[in-house]
Amino acid sequence: MIIIAAILLGATLGARTAKKRGGVLADILQYAAVYAIAFGIAGTILTLLIDRYAL
């Protein structure tokens, strides 16, 4: 669940960043994809850490 939330949050932040910088549709989609991948990796690591160290 954390991974899905992280991917959605990353895509949203990426799209907002590209729009704020005046990007066209291709820029917005690329930023959204890159941020979603980065946040997805971070969410995966966080999920693994929680699973590993949870009491």
SULQUICOR-V658512 format. One line per field, one symbol per residue. ss: DSSP state (H for helix, E for strand, L for the rest). psi: psi as a letter, one per 20 degrees, with the letter a starting at -180 (. if undefined). burial: 1 if it has 9 or more other C-alpha atoms within 8 Angstrom, else 0. Layout:
ss->???
psi->???
burial->???
//
This chain:
ss->LHHHHHHHHHHHHHHHHHHHLLLLHHHHHHHHHHHHHHHHHHHHHHHHHHHHHLL
psi->hhgggggggggghgghggghjkqaghgghggggghggghgghhggggggghgjq.
burial->0010011111111111111000100011101111111111111100100000000
//
